[in-house]
Amino acid sequence: MRRIVTTLFVVFGLGLMVVSYFSSAPWGADRVSDGDPAFVGAPTLFVIGIISVLAAALFYELLPTRDDDRVD
């Protein structure tokens, strides 16, 4: 159970980071003044993605271990 939750948090966080990174890139901007992100909230989503990936370690440690999670 905790492996699944951890994996979902990591995949969600990485996906959020990739999408927000590419949506904030000013594709085809000729000048610095045209360099505003296409999606204004993209930096915030990137930070939420980082927090999600880091929170995955917390969930992995804090969720109780079941018998089917143990590796012998």
PDB file of N, CA, C and O in Angstrom:
ATOM      1  N   MET A   1       0.813  -1.190   0.000  1.00  0.00           N
ATOM      2  CA  MET A   1       0.000   0.000   0.000  1.00  0.00           C
ATOM      3  C   MET A   1       0.866   1.268   0.000  1.00  0.00           C
ATOM      4  O   MET A   1       0.621   2.200  -0.766  1.00  0.00           O
ATOM      5  N   ARG A   2       1.872   1.285   0.864  1.00  0.00           N
ATOM      6  CA  ARG A   2       2.664   2.506   0.923  1.00  0.00           C
ATOM      7  C   ARG A   2       3.561   2.676  -0.296  1.00  0.00           C
ATOM      8  O   ARG A   2       3.902   3.805  -0.651  1.00  0.00           O
ATOM      9  N   ARG A   3       3.947   1.595  -0.938  1.00  0.00           N
ATOM     10  CA  ARG A   3       4.703   1.723  -2.191  1.00  0.00           C
ATOM     11  C   ARG A   3       3.850   2.350  -3.277  1.00  0.00           C
ATOM     12  O   ARG A   3       4.332   3.167  -4.062  1.00  0.00           O
ATOM     13  N   ILE A   4       2.587   1.967  -3.322  1.00  0.00           N
ATOM     14  CA  ILE A   4       1.668   2.500  -4.324  1.00  0.00           C
ATOM     15  C   ILE A   4       1.436   3.991  -4.079  1.00  0.00           C
ATOM     16  O   ILE A   4       1.469   4.790  -5.016  1.00  0.00           O
ATOM     17  N   VAL A   5       1.202   4.365  -2.819  1.00  0.00           N
ATOM     18  CA  VAL A   5       0.969   5.771  -2.485  1.00  0.00           C
ATOM     19  C   VAL A   5       2.216   6.600  -2.789  1.00  0.00           C
ATOM     20  O   VAL A   5       2.117   7.696  -3.340  1.00  0.00           O
ATOM     21  N   THR A   6       3.380   6.078  -2.432  1.00  0.00           N
ATOM     22  CA  THR A   6       4.629   6.789  -2.687  1.00  0.00           C
ATOM     23  C   THR A   6       4.855   6.960  -4.189  1.00  0.00           C
ATOM     24  O   THR A   6       5.233   8.039  -4.645  1.00  0.00           O
ATOM     25  N   THR A   7       4.628   5.916  -4.938  1.00  0.00           N
ATOM     26  CA  THR A   7       4.796   5.982  -6.389  1.00  0.00           C
ATOM     27  C   THR A   7       3.835   6.983  -7.016  1.00  0.00           C
ATOM     28  O   THR A   7       4.210   7.730  -7.920  1.00  0.00           O
ATOM     29  N   LEU A   8       2.595   6.995  -6.538  1.00  0.00           N
ATOM     30  CA  LEU A   8       1.623   7.948  -7.065  1.00  0.00           C
ATOM     31  C   LEU A   8       2.024   9.390  -6.758  1.00  0.00           C
ATOM     32  O   LEU A   8       1.876  10.271  -7.605  1.00  0.00           O
ATOM     33  N   PHE A   9       2.528   9.630  -5.553  1.00  0.00           N
ATOM     34  CA  PHE A   9       2.977  10.977  -5.205  1.00  0.00           C
ATOM     35  C   PHE A   9       4.153  11.404  -6.079  1.00  0.00           C
ATOM     36  O   PHE A   9       4.197  12.543  -6.544  1.00  0.00           O
ATOM     37  N   VAL A  10       5.095  10.509  -6.303  1.00  0.00           N
ATOM     38  CA  VAL A  10       6.267  10.845  -7.113  1.00  0.00           C
ATOM     39  C   VAL A  10       5.865  11.096  -8.564  1.00  0.00           C
ATOM     40  O   VAL A  10       6.313  12.068  -9.171  1.00  0.00           O
ATOM     41  N   VAL A  11       5.030  10.233  -9.118  1.00  0.00           N
ATOM     42  CA  VAL A  11       4.598  10.395 -10.510  1.00  0.00           C
ATOM     43  C   VAL A  11       3.779  11.676 -10.671  1.00  0.00           C
ATOM     44  O   VAL A  11       3.946  12.405 -11.648  1.00  0.00           O
ATOM     45  N   PHE A  12       2.900  11.942  -9.717  1.00  0.00           N
ATOM     46  CA  PHE A  12       2.100  13.169  -9.763  1.00  0.00           C
ATOM     47  C   PHE A  12       3.003  14.400  -9.685  1.00  0.00           C
ATOM     48  O   PHE A  12       2.830  15.346 -10.454  1.00  0.00           O
ATOM     49  N   GLY A  13       3.954  14.390  -8.771  1.00  0.00           N
ATOM     50  CA  GLY A  13       4.860  15.527  -8.608  1.00  0.00           C
ATOM     51  C   GLY A  13       5.726  15.758  -9.832  1.00  0.00           C
ATOM     52  O   GLY A  13       5.883  16.892 -10.285  1.00  0.00           O
ATOM     53  N   LEU A  14       6.287  14.686 -10.363  1.00  0.00           N
ATOM     54  CA  LEU A  14       7.128  14.827 -11.564  1.00  0.00           C
ATOM     55  C   LEU A  14       6.308  15.289 -12.763  1.00  0.00           C
ATOM     56  O   LEU A  14       6.763  16.114 -13.555  1.00  0.00           O
ATOM     57  N   GLY A  15       5.114  14.759 -12.888  1.00  0.00           N
ATOM     58  CA  GLY A  15       4.238  15.189 -13.983  1.00  0.00           C
ATOM     59  C   GLY A  15       3.874  16.659 -13.876  1.00  0.00           C
ATOM     60  O   GLY A  15       3.859  17.384 -14.870  1.00  0.00           O
ATOM     61  N   LEU A  16       3.583  17.085 -12.659  1.00  0.00           N
ATOM     62  CA  LEU A  16       3.256  18.487 -12.433  1.00  0.00           C
ATOM     63  C   LEU A  16       4.446  19.382 -12.736  1.00  0.00           C
ATOM     64  O   LEU A  16       4.287  20.465 -13.300  1.00  0.00           O
ATOM     65  N   MET A  17       5.636  18.931 -12.362  1.00  0.00           N
ATOM     66  CA  MET A  17       6.834  19.725 -12.634  1.00  0.00           C
ATOM     67  C   MET A  17       7.103  19.837 -14.137  1.00  0.00           C
ATOM     68  O   MET A  17       7.435  20.914 -14.631  1.00  0.00           O
ATOM     69  N   VAL A  18       6.963  18.741 -14.849  1.00  0.00           N
ATOM     70  CA  VAL A  18       7.227  18.756 -16.299  1.00  0.00           C
ATOM     71  C   VAL A  18       6.213  19.637 -17.022  1.00  0.00           C
ATOM     72  O   VAL A  18       6.583  20.448 -17.871  1.00  0.00           O
ATOM     73  N   VAL A  19       4.944  19.479 -16.687  1.00  0.00           N
ATOM     74  CA  VAL A  19       3.901  20.276 -17.354  1.00  0.00           C
ATOM     75  C   VAL A  19       4.071  21.752 -17.046  1.00  0.00           C
ATOM     76  O   VAL A  19       3.969  22.589 -17.942  1.00  0.00           O
ATOM     77  N   SER A  20       4.330  22.078 -15.787  1.00  0.00           N
ATOM     78  CA  SER A  20       4.470  23.494 -15.436  1.00  0.00           C
ATOM     79  C   SER A  20       5.751  24.089 -16.001  1.00  0.00           C
ATOM     80  O   SER A  20       5.784  25.273 -16.337  1.00  0.00           O
ATOM     81  N   TYR A  21       6.796  23.296 -16.111  1.00  0.00           N
ATOM     82  CA  TYR A  21       8.041  23.802 -16.699  1.00  0.00           C
ATOM     83  C   TYR A  21       7.841  24.185 -18.161  1.00  0.00           C
ATOM     84  O   TYR A  21       8.261  25.260 -18.589  1.00  0.00           O
ATOM     85  N   PHE A  22       7.206  23.314 -18.917  1.00  0.00           N
ATOM     86  CA  PHE A  22       7.018  23.592 -20.330  1.00  0.00           C
ATOM     87  C   PHE A  22       5.919  24.619 -20.584  1.00  0.00           C
ATOM     88  O   PHE A  22       5.921  25.273 -21.627  1.00  0.00           O
ATOM     89  N   SER A  23       4.976  24.774 -19.644  1.00  0.00           N
ATOM     90  CA  SER A  23       3.952  25.802 -19.842  1.00  0.00           C
ATOM     91  C   SER A  23       4.446  27.180 -19.425  1.00  0.00           C
ATOM     92  O   SER A  23       3.823  28.184 -19.771  1.00  0.00           O
ATOM     93  N   SER A  24       5.550  27.250 -18.689  1.00  0.00           N
ATOM     94  CA  SER A  24       6.081  28.559 -18.312  1.00  0.00           C
ATOM     95  C   SER A  24       7.153  29.047 -19.277  1.00  0.00           C
ATOM     96  O   SER A  24       7.563  30.205 -19.206  1.00  0.00           O
ATOM     97  N   ALA A  25       7.601  28.202 -20.157  1.00  0.00           N
ATOM     98  CA  ALA A  25       8.657  28.598 -21.090  1.00  0.00           C
ATOM     99  C   ALA A  25       8.099  29.528 -22.155  1.00  0.00           C
ATOM    100  O   ALA A  25       7.094  29.209 -22.790  1.00  0.00           O
ATOM    101  N   PRO A  26       8.737  30.673 -22.357  1.00  0.00           N
ATOM    102  CA  PRO A  26       8.270  31.602 -23.395  1.00  0.00           C
ATOM    103  C   PRO A  26       8.783  31.174 -24.770  1.00  0.00           C
ATOM    104  O   PRO A  26       9.816  31.667 -25.223  1.00  0.00           O
ATOM    105  N   TRP A  27       8.094  30.287 -25.417  1.00  0.00           N
ATOM    106  CA  TRP A  27       8.539  29.767 -26.707  1.00  0.00           C
ATOM    107  C   TRP A  27       8.474  30.863 -27.759  1.00  0.00           C
ATOM    108  O   TRP A  27       7.433  31.493 -27.942  1.00  0.00           O
ATOM    109  N   GLY A  28       9.571  31.087 -28.441  1.00  0.00           N
ATOM    110  CA  GLY A  28       9.622  32.038 -29.535  1.00  0.00           C
ATOM    111  C   GLY A  28       9.703  33.493 -29.114  1.00  0.00           C
ATOM    112  O   GLY A  28       9.415  34.377 -29.921  1.00  0.00           O
ATOM    113  N   ALA A  29      10.086  33.766 -27.882  1.00  0.00           N
ATOM    114  CA  ALA A  29      10.202  35.157 -27.435  1.00  0.00           C
ATOM    115  C   ALA A  29      11.476  35.764 -27.998  1.00  0.00           C
ATOM    116  O   ALA A  29      12.567  35.217 -27.831  1.00  0.00           O
ATOM    117  N   ASP A  30      11.329  36.886 -28.659  1.00  0.00           N
ATOM    118  CA  ASP A  30      12.479  37.565 -29.245  1.00  0.00           C
ATOM    119  C   ASP A  30      13.172  38.484 -28.251  1.00  0.00           C
ATOM    120  O   ASP A  30      14.386  38.680 -28.320  1.00  0.00           O
ATOM    121  N   ARG A  31      12.410  39.040 -27.338  1.00  0.00           N
ATOM    122  CA  ARG A  31      12.971  39.977 -26.371  1.00  0.00           C
ATOM    123  C   ARG A  31      12.696  39.494 -24.953  1.00  0.00           C
ATOM    124  O   ARG A  31      11.815  38.663 -24.729  1.00  0.00           O
ATOM    125  N   VAL A  32      13.442  40.011 -24.017  1.00  0.00           N
ATOM    126  CA  VAL A  32      13.248  39.654 -22.612  1.00  0.00           C
ATOM    127  C   VAL A  32      11.897  40.150 -22.115  1.00  0.00           C
ATOM    128  O   VAL A  32      11.271  39.510 -21.270  1.00  0.00           O
ATOM    129  N   SER A  33      11.452  41.274 -22.630  1.00  0.00           N
ATOM    130  CA  SER A  33      10.156  41.812 -22.207  1.00  0.00           C
ATOM    131  C   SER A  33       9.001  40.907 -22.631  1.00  0.00           C
ATOM    132  O   SER A  33       7.917  40.980 -22.053  1.00  0.00           O
ATOM    133  N   ASP A  34       9.220  40.059 -23.628  1.00  0.00           N
ATOM    134  CA  ASP A  34       8.198  39.105 -24.059  1.00  0.00           C
ATOM    135  C   ASP A  34       8.318  37.783 -23.323  1.00  0.00           C
ATOM    136  O   ASP A  34       7.642  36.817 -23.678  1.00  0.00           O
ATOM    137  N   GLY A  35       9.156  37.720 -22.317  1.00  0.00           N
ATOM    138  CA  GLY A  35       9.450  36.459 -21.657  1.00  0.00           C
ATOM    139  C   GLY A  35       8.527  36.092 -20.518  1.00  0.00           C
ATOM    140  O   GLY A  35       8.876  35.241 -19.701  1.00  0.00           O
ATOM    141  N   ASP A  36       7.357  36.706 -20.436  1.00  0.00           N
ATOM    142  CA  ASP A  36       6.408  36.327 -19.397  1.00  0.00           C
ATOM    143  C   ASP A  36       5.900  34.918 -19.666  1.00  0.00           C
ATOM    144  O   ASP A  36       5.730  34.532 -20.822  1.00  0.00           O
ATOM    145  N   PRO A  37       5.656  34.145 -18.608  1.00  0.00           N
ATOM    146  CA  PRO A  37       5.174  32.776 -18.820  1.00  0.00           C
ATOM    147  C   PRO A  37       3.808  32.749 -19.501  1.00  0.00           C
ATOM    148  O   PRO A  37       2.986  33.646 -19.314  1.00  0.00           O
ATOM    149  N   ALA A  38       3.590  31.727 -20.274  1.00  0.00           N
ATOM    150  CA  ALA A  38       2.299  31.568 -20.940  1.00  0.00           C
ATOM    151  C   ALA A  38       1.204  31.287 -19.918  1.00  0.00           C
ATOM    152  O   ALA A  38       0.062  31.713 -20.092  1.00  0.00           O
ATOM    153  N   PHE A  39       1.544  30.589 -18.880  1.00  0.00           N
ATOM    154  CA  PHE A  39       0.617  30.294 -17.791  1.00  0.00           C
ATOM    155  C   PHE A  39       1.192  30.916 -16.528  1.00  0.00           C
ATOM    156  O   PHE A  39       2.261  30.509 -16.072  1.00  0.00           O
ATOM    157  N   VAL A  40       0.505  31.890 -15.961  1.00  0.00           N
ATOM    158  CA  VAL A  40       1.037  32.683 -14.863  1.00  0.00           C
ATOM    159  C   VAL A  40       1.284  31.845 -13.613  1.00  0.00           C
ATOM    160  O   VAL A  40       2.217  32.133 -12.864  1.00  0.00           O
ATOM    161  N   GLY A  41       0.486  30.832 -13.370  1.00  0.00           N
ATOM    162  CA  GLY A  41       0.623  30.017 -12.166  1.00  0.00           C
ATOM    163  C   GLY A  41       1.609  28.875 -12.302  1.00  0.00           C
ATOM    164  O   GLY A  41       1.696  28.037 -11.405  1.00  0.00           O
ATOM    165  N   ALA A  42       2.347  28.817 -13.386  1.00  0.00           N
ATOM    166  CA  ALA A  42       3.269  27.703 -13.617  1.00  0.00           C
ATOM    167  C   ALA A  42       4.366  27.593 -12.565  1.00  0.00           C
ATOM    168  O   ALA A  42       4.665  26.476 -12.144  1.00  0.00           O
ATOM    169  N   PRO A  43       4.982  28.682 -12.114  1.00  0.00           N
ATOM    170  CA  PRO A  43       5.996  28.532 -11.059  1.00  0.00           C
ATOM    171  C   PRO A  43       5.425  27.965  -9.759  1.00  0.00           C
ATOM    172  O   PRO A  43       6.091  27.197  -9.065  1.00  0.00           O
ATOM    173  N   THR A  44       4.202  28.344  -9.438  1.00  0.00           N
ATOM    174  CA  THR A  44       3.552  27.813  -8.237  1.00  0.00           C
ATOM    175  C   THR A  44       3.301  26.315  -8.379  1.00  0.00           C
ATOM    176  O   THR A  44       3.514  25.559  -7.432  1.00  0.00           O
ATOM    177  N   LEU A  45       2.857  25.888  -9.541  1.00  0.00           N
ATOM    178  CA  LEU A  45       2.638  24.459  -9.772  1.00  0.00           C
ATOM    179  C   LEU A  45       3.947  23.683  -9.725  1.00  0.00           C
ATOM    180  O   LEU A  45       3.973  22.537  -9.276  1.00  0.00           O
ATOM    181  N   PHE A  46       5.027  24.295 -10.181  1.00  0.00           N
ATOM    182  CA  PHE A  46       6.328  23.640 -10.134  1.00  0.00           C
ATOM    183  C   PHE A  46       6.741  23.403  -8.680  1.00  0.00           C
ATOM    184  O   PHE A  46       7.235  22.330  -8.334  1.00  0.00           O
ATOM    185  N   VAL A  47       6.536  24.403  -7.844  1.00  0.00           N
ATOM    186  CA  VAL A  47       6.874  24.263  -6.419  1.00  0.00           C
ATOM    187  C   VAL A  47       5.983  23.224  -5.752  1.00  0.00           C
ATOM    188  O   VAL A  47       6.458  22.461  -4.911  1.00  0.00           O
ATOM    189  N   ILE A  48       4.714  23.177  -6.105  1.00  0.00           N
ATOM    190  CA  ILE A  48       3.811  22.155  -5.563  1.00  0.00           C
ATOM    191  C   ILE A  48       4.275  20.770  -5.995  1.00  0.00           C
ATOM    192  O   ILE A  48       4.177  19.821  -5.217  1.00  0.00           O
ATOM    193  N   GLY A  49       4.777  20.636  -7.213  1.00  0.00           N
ATOM    194  CA  GLY A  49       5.318  19.356  -7.667  1.00  0.00           C
ATOM    195  C   GLY A  49       6.533  18.933  -6.861  1.00  0.00           C
ATOM    196  O   GLY A  49       6.676  17.759  -6.521  1.00  0.00           O
ATOM    197  N   ILE A  50       7.412  19.884  -6.551  1.00  0.00           N
ATOM    198  CA  ILE A  50       8.584  19.571  -5.729  1.00  0.00           C
ATOM    199  C   ILE A  50       8.151  19.141  -4.334  1.00  0.00           C
ATOM    200  O   ILE A  50       8.679  18.171  -3.789  1.00  0.00           O
ATOM    201  N   ILE A  51       7.195  19.857  -3.756  1.00  0.00           N
ATOM    202  CA  ILE A  51       6.702  19.507  -2.426  1.00  0.00           C
ATOM    203  C   ILE A  51       6.058  18.124  -2.437  1.00  0.00           C
ATOM    204  O   ILE A  51       6.205  17.363  -1.480  1.00  0.00           O
ATOM    205  N   SER A  52       5.350  17.798  -3.506  1.00  0.00           N
ATOM    206  CA  SER A  52       4.710  16.484  -3.618  1.00  0.00           C
ATOM    207  C   SER A  52       5.742  15.360  -3.657  1.00  0.00           C
ATOM    208  O   SER A  52       5.560  14.324  -3.017  1.00  0.00           O
ATOM    209  N   VAL A  53       6.820  15.564  -4.405  1.00  0.00           N
ATOM    210  CA  VAL A  53       7.867  14.540  -4.473  1.00  0.00           C
ATOM    211  C   VAL A  53       8.553  14.387  -3.114  1.00  0.00           C
ATOM    212  O   VAL A  53       8.840  13.270  -2.684  1.00  0.00           O
ATOM    213  N   LEU A  54       8.812  15.497  -2.447  1.00  0.00           N
ATOM    214  CA  LEU A  54       9.435  15.412  -1.126  1.00  0.00           C
ATOM    215  C   LEU A  54       8.491  14.827  -0.080  1.00  0.00           C
ATOM    216  O   LEU A  54       8.933  14.147   0.847  1.00  0.00           O
ATOM    217  N   ALA A  55       7.201  15.089  -0.224  1.00  0.00           N
ATOM    218  CA  ALA A  55       6.219  14.529   0.714  1.00  0.00           C
ATOM    219  C   ALA A  55       6.074  13.025   0.543  1.00  0.00           C
ATOM    220  O   ALA A  55       5.633  12.339   1.465  1.00  0.00           O
ATOM    221  N   ALA A  56       6.434  12.508  -0.610  1.00  0.00           N
ATOM    222  CA  ALA A  56       6.338  11.061  -0.831  1.00  0.00           C
ATOM    223  C   ALA A  56       7.194  10.300   0.171  1.00  0.00           C
ATOM    224  O   ALA A  56       6.798   9.231   0.636  1.00  0.00           O
ATOM    225  N   ALA A  57       8.355  10.836   0.506  1.00  0.00           N
ATOM    226  CA  ALA A  57       9.215  10.182   1.497  1.00  0.00           C
ATOM    227  C   ALA A  57       8.559  10.192   2.876  1.00  0.00           C
ATOM    228  O   ALA A  57       8.667   9.219   3.622  1.00  0.00           O
ATOM    229  N   LEU A  58       7.886  11.275   3.212  1.00  0.00           N
ATOM    230  CA  LEU A  58       7.187  11.340   4.501  1.00  0.00           C
ATOM    231  C   LEU A  58       6.064  10.315   4.569  1.00  0.00           C
ATOM    232  O   LEU A  58       5.917   9.613   5.570  1.00  0.00           O
ATOM    233  N   PHE A  59       5.275  10.230   3.508  1.00  0.00           N
ATOM    234  CA  PHE A  59       4.187   9.255   3.498  1.00  0.00           C
ATOM    235  C   PHE A  59       4.728   7.830   3.567  1.00  0.00           C
ATOM    236  O   PHE A  59       4.130   6.969   4.212  1.00  0.00           O
ATOM    237  N   TYR A  60       5.835   7.585   2.919  1.00  0.00           N
ATOM    238  CA  TYR A  60       6.410   6.246   2.950  1.00  0.00           C
ATOM    239  C   TYR A  60       6.826   5.871   4.369  1.00  0.00           C
ATOM    240  O   TYR A  60       6.634   4.733   4.797  1.00  0.00           O
ATOM    241  N   GLU A  61       7.389   6.821   5.090  1.00  0.00           N
ATOM    242  CA  GLU A  61       7.843   6.542   6.445  1.00  0.00           C
ATOM    243  C   GLU A  61       6.712   6.533   7.464  1.00  0.00           C
ATOM    244  O   GLU A  61       6.775   5.793   8.446  1.00  0.00           O
ATOM    245  N   LEU A  62       5.683   7.338   7.249  1.00  0.00           N
ATOM    246  CA  LEU A  62       4.631   7.472   8.248  1.00  0.00           C
ATOM    247  C   LEU A  62       3.501   6.459   8.093  1.00  0.00           C
ATOM    248  O   LEU A  62       2.835   6.134   9.076  1.00  0.00           O
ATOM    249  N   LEU A  63       3.272   5.957   6.896  1.00  0.00           N
ATOM    250  CA  LEU A  63       2.226   4.953   6.725  1.00  0.00           C
ATOM    251  C   LEU A  63       2.671   3.629   7.336  1.00  0.00           C
ATOM    252  O   LEU A  63       3.826   3.228   7.198  1.00  0.00           O
ATOM    253  N   PRO A  64       1.744   2.953   8.012  1.00  0.00           N
ATOM    254  CA  PRO A  64       2.130   1.674   8.630  1.00  0.00           C
ATOM    255  C   PRO A  64       2.430   0.611   7.582  1.00  0.00           C
ATOM    256  O   PRO A  64       1.863   0.604   6.489  1.00  0.00           O
ATOM    257  N   THR A  65       3.329  -0.276   7.949  1.00  0.00           N
ATOM    258  CA  THR A  65       3.717  -1.361   7.057  1.00  0.00           C
ATOM    259  C   THR A  65       2.744  -2.509   7.190  1.00  0.00           C
ATOM    260  O   THR A  65       2.434  -2.943   8.299  1.00  0.00           O
ATOM    261  N   ARG A  66       2.263  -2.999   6.072  1.00  0.00           N
ATOM    262  CA  ARG A  66       1.419  -4.204   6.103  1.00  0.00           C
ATOM    263  C   ARG A  66       2.301  -5.385   5.735  1.00  0.00           C
ATOM    264  O   ARG A  66       3.431  -5.212   5.280  1.00  0.00           O
ATOM    265  N   ASP A  67       1.775  -6.585   5.936  1.00  0.00           N
ATOM    266  CA  ASP A  67       2.557  -7.783   5.652  1.00  0.00           C
ATOM    267  C   ASP A  67       2.905  -7.919   4.179  1.00  0.00           C
ATOM    268  O   ASP A  67       3.968  -8.446   3.850  1.00  0.00           O
ATOM    269  N   ASP A  68       2.037  -7.458   3.281  1.00  0.00           N
ATOM    270  CA  ASP A  68       2.335  -7.591   1.857  1.00  0.00           C
ATOM    271  C   ASP A  68       3.306  -6.521   1.371  1.00  0.00           C
ATOM    272  O   ASP A  68       3.758  -6.591   0.228  1.00  0.00           O
ATOM    273  N   ASP A  69       3.647  -5.523   2.210  1.00  0.00           N
ATOM    274  CA  ASP A  69       4.640  -4.509   1.849  1.00  0.00           C
ATOM    275  C   ASP A  69       6.045  -4.924   2.211  1.00  0.00           C
ATOM    276  O   ASP A  69       7.008  -4.339   1.717  1.00  0.00           O
ATOM    277  N   ARG A  70       6.179  -5.897   3.045  1.00  0.00           N
ATOM    278  CA  ARG A  70       7.510  -6.281   3.536  1.00  0.00           C
ATOM    279  C   ARG A  70       8.293  -7.027   2.445  1.00  0.00           C
ATOM    280  O   ARG A  70       7.747  -7.851   1.711  1.00  0.00           O
ATOM    281  N   VAL A  71       9.572  -6.713   2.370  1.00  0.00           N
ATOM    282  CA  VAL A  71      10.460  -7.400   1.440  1.00  0.00           C
ATOM    283  C   VAL A  71      11.391  -8.259   2.269  1.00  0.00           C
ATOM    284  O   VAL A  71      12.124  -7.751   3.119  1.00  0.00           O
ATOM    285  N   ASP A  72      11.365  -9.547   2.028  1.00  0.00           N
ATOM    286  CA  ASP A  72      12.214 -10.464   2.812  1.00  0.00           C
ATOM    287  C   ASP A  72      13.518 -10.713   2.139  1.00  0.00           C
ATOM    288  O   ASP A  72      14.349 -11.458   2.660  1.00  0.00           O
TER     289      ASP A  72
END
